[in-house]
Amino acid sequence: MRSESPTGMRAARDEALLYVEYKGSKLAVARIRREVIPFNFDELVKIRSTITRVSKRGGLLLFQVPASLRHEHSLYRSFQPGDVLVAYQLGCLAILTEPLVPEGIELFKAGEVVEGFENLSRLQPGDTVKLRVATGEAVE
């Protein structure tokens, strides 16, 4: 049985919010769930805050993260725009922006964008963004 807060957020140990910020403004918010990436969830939560550059590959926005990402065993085999994915071989978090997924990259679903998906289209390769990961009481 999972505990839920009054706002419906699961306990801090089960979910985290990923904020994508550009030039001091919040562009998007994504929810990352332990149940879909049990091996990488704690590594991503440890990031707290990092500055990284955007790259694009096919329908993916890629964000290099300072974490030791691992292979997962995911139940998800197909992805939709707005899905947040772990690209462990590239050391990246990715957000799918188009239905087309590039070949040759092993991806595992980590969660989904819950706010501001349309704002991500403003990002260009080489743009510098801040990624913040918040859990529990730190969630806005």
Sine and cosine of phi, psi and omega as CSV:
sin_phi,cos_phi,sin_psi,cos_psi,sin_omega,cos_omega
0.00,0.00,0.74,-0.68,-0.03,-1.00
-0.99,-0.16,0.61,-0.79,0.06,-1.00
-1.00,0.01,0.65,-0.76,0.01,-1.00
-0.86,-0.50,0.58,-0.81,0.08,-1.00
-0.99,0.13,0.16,-0.99,0.02,-1.00
-0.85,0.53,-0.45,0.90,-0.01,-1.00
-1.00,0.06,-0.01,1.00,0.01,-1.00
1.00,-0.03,-0.01,1.00,0.00,-1.00
-0.97,0.24,0.75,-0.66,0.06,-1.00
-0.92,0.40,0.22,-0.97,0.01,-1.00
-0.82,0.57,0.48,-0.88,-0.09,-1.00
-0.82,0.57,-0.48,0.88,-0.06,-1.00
-0.97,0.24,-0.20,0.98,-0.07,-1.00
-0.96,-0.26,-0.42,0.91,-0.06,-1.00
-0.62,-0.79,0.40,-0.92,0.10,-0.99
-0.59,-0.81,0.41,-0.91,0.09,-1.00
-0.96,-0.27,0.69,-0.72,0.06,-1.00
-0.95,-0.31,0.88,-0.47,0.03,-1.00
-0.98,-0.18,0.76,-0.65,0.10,-0.99
-0.96,-0.29,0.89,-0.45,-0.05,-1.00
-0.88,-0.47,0.63,-0.78,-0.02,-1.00
-0.70,-0.71,0.83,-0.56,-0.02,-1.00
0.78,0.62,0.69,0.73,0.08,-1.00
0.99,0.16,-0.01,1.00,-0.01,-1.00
-0.92,-0.39,0.60,-0.80,0.05,-1.00
-0.97,0.26,0.87,-0.50,0.04,-1.00
-1.00,0.01,-0.72,0.70,-0.11,-0.99
-0.45,-0.89,0.37,-0.93,0.08,-1.00
-0.77,-0.64,0.72,-0.69,0.04,-1.00
-0.82,-0.58,0.50,-0.87,0.07,-1.00
-0.97,-0.22,0.79,-0.61,0.05,-1.00
-0.95,-0.33,0.73,-0.68,-0.09,-1.00
-0.87,-0.48,0.75,-0.66,0.02,-1.00
-0.87,0.50,-0.60,0.80,-0.09,-1.00
-0.88,0.47,-0.41,0.91,0.01,-1.00
-0.99,-0.17,-0.33,0.95,0.07,-1.00
-0.70,-0.72,0.90,0.43,-0.08,-1.00
-0.87,0.49,-0.52,0.85,-0.05,-1.00
-0.98,0.18,-0.41,0.91,-0.08,-1.00
-0.95,-0.33,-0.20,0.98,-0.09,-1.00
-0.84,0.54,-0.78,0.62,-0.04,-1.00
-0.89,0.45,-0.60,0.80,0.05,-1.00
-0.89,0.46,-0.66,0.75,0.00,-1.00
-0.93,0.36,-0.62,0.78,0.01,-1.00
-0.91,0.42,-0.55,0.83,0.01,-1.00
-0.90,0.44,-0.38,0.93,-0.04,-1.00
-0.87,0.50,-0.66,0.75,-0.06,-1.00
0.86,0.51,-0.91,0.41,-0.03,-1.00
-0.44,-0.90,0.71,-0.70,0.04,-1.00
-0.48,-0.88,0.47,-0.88,0.08,-1.00
-0.96,-0.29,0.75,-0.66,-0.07,-1.00
-0.55,-0.83,0.19,-0.98,0.03,-1.00
-0.97,-0.24,0.51,-0.86,0.02,-1.00
-1.00,0.08,0.66,-0.75,0.22,-0.98
-0.74,-0.68,0.34,-0.94,-0.01,-1.00
-0.81,-0.59,0.58,-0.81,0.07,-1.00
-0.52,-0.85,0.93,-0.37,-0.06,-1.00
0.86,0.51,-0.79,-0.61,0.01,-1.00
-1.00,-0.04,0.35,0.94,-0.05,-1.00
-0.92,-0.39,0.67,-0.75,0.29,-0.96
-1.00,-0.10,0.82,-0.58,-0.05,-1.00
-0.94,-0.35,0.69,-0.73,0.02,-1.00
-0.79,-0.61,0.94,-0.35,0.05,-1.00
-0.91,0.42,0.73,-0.68,-0.01,-1.00
-0.81,-0.59,0.54,-0.84,0.01,-1.00
-0.99,0.11,0.94,0.33,-0.02,-1.00
-0.57,-0.82,0.48,-0.88,0.08,-1.00
-1.00,0.01,1.00,-0.02,-0.05,-1.00
-0.99,0.12,0.55,-0.84,-0.07,-1.00
-0.83,-0.56,0.24,-0.97,0.12,-0.99
-0.91,0.42,0.63,-0.77,0.06,-1.00
-0.90,-0.44,0.19,-0.98,0.14,-0.99
-0.88,-0.48,1.00,-0.02,-0.15,-0.99
-1.00,-0.10,0.54,-0.84,0.11,-0.99
-0.99,0.14,-0.29,0.96,-0.05,-1.00
-1.00,0.08,0.83,-0.55,0.01,-1.00
-0.93,-0.38,-0.32,0.95,0.04,-1.00
-0.81,-0.59,0.48,-0.88,-0.09,-1.00
-0.79,-0.61,0.39,-0.92,0.00,-1.00
-0.82,-0.58,0.42,-0.91,0.08,-1.00
-0.80,0.60,0.70,-0.71,-0.05,-1.00
0.98,-0.18,-0.19,0.98,0.05,-1.00
-0.96,0.28,0.65,-0.76,0.12,-0.99
-0.99,-0.12,0.76,-0.65,-0.12,-0.99
-0.80,-0.61,0.48,-0.88,0.13,-0.99
-0.99,-0.15,0.84,-0.55,0.11,-0.99
-0.94,-0.33,0.98,0.20,-0.17,-0.99
-0.89,0.46,-0.54,0.84,-0.01,-1.00
-0.92,0.40,-0.45,0.89,0.01,-1.00
-0.99,-0.12,-0.13,0.99,-0.06,-1.00
0.93,0.38,0.58,0.81,-0.12,-0.99
-0.77,-0.63,0.45,-0.90,0.34,-0.94
-1.00,-0.08,0.56,-0.83,-0.01,-1.00
-0.73,-0.69,0.50,-0.87,0.13,-0.99
-0.84,-0.54,0.82,-0.58,0.00,-1.00
-0.98,0.21,0.85,-0.53,-0.04,-1.00
-0.96,-0.28,-0.29,0.96,0.00,-1.00
-0.68,-0.73,0.38,-0.92,0.01,-1.00
-0.89,0.46,-0.29,0.96,-0.05,-1.00
-0.99,0.13,0.86,-0.51,0.05,-1.00
-0.97,-0.25,0.79,-0.62,-0.02,-1.00
-0.90,0.44,0.57,-0.82,0.05,-1.00
-0.96,0.27,0.44,-0.90,0.14,-0.99
1.00,0.08,0.07,1.00,0.06,-1.00
-0.88,-0.48,0.83,-0.56,0.07,-1.00
-0.99,0.13,0.84,-0.54,-0.09,-1.00
-0.84,-0.54,0.55,-0.83,0.05,-1.00
-0.75,-0.67,0.76,-0.65,-0.02,-1.00
-0.92,0.39,0.73,-0.68,0.03,-1.00
-0.93,-0.36,-0.40,0.92,-0.05,-1.00
0.22,-0.98,-0.46,-0.89,-0.03,-1.00
-0.49,-0.87,0.44,-0.90,0.08,-1.00
-0.95,0.30,0.77,-0.64,-0.02,-1.00
-0.94,-0.34,-0.19,0.98,-0.01,-1.00
-0.40,-0.92,0.72,-0.69,0.14,-0.99
0.99,0.14,0.34,0.94,-0.02,-1.00
-0.81,0.58,-0.67,0.74,-0.03,-1.00
-0.89,0.46,-0.44,0.90,0.01,-1.00
-0.94,0.35,-0.41,0.91,-0.04,-1.00
-0.92,0.40,-0.36,0.93,0.01,-1.00
-0.91,0.41,-0.29,0.96,0.04,-1.00
-0.95,0.30,-0.37,0.93,-0.07,-1.00
-0.96,0.28,0.68,-0.73,0.02,-1.00
-0.87,-0.49,0.42,-0.91,0.07,-1.00
-0.81,0.58,0.72,-0.69,0.00,-1.00
1.00,-0.09,-0.25,0.97,0.06,-1.00
-0.89,0.46,0.59,-0.80,0.04,-1.00
-0.99,-0.11,0.78,-0.62,0.02,-1.00
-0.79,-0.61,0.35,-0.94,0.12,-0.99
-0.95,-0.31,0.77,-0.64,0.10,-0.99
-0.96,-0.30,0.77,-0.64,0.07,-1.00
-0.84,-0.55,0.71,-0.70,0.05,-1.00
-0.91,-0.41,0.82,-0.57,-0.04,-1.00
-0.80,-0.59,0.62,-0.78,0.05,-1.00
-0.79,-0.61,0.31,-0.95,0.12,-0.99
0.75,0.67,-0.80,-0.60,-0.07,-1.00
-0.92,0.40,-0.35,0.94,-0.02,-1.00
-0.97,0.26,-0.20,0.98,-0.02,-1.00
-0.95,0.30,0.73,-0.68,0.01,-1.00
-0.96,0.27,0.00,0.00,0.00,0.00
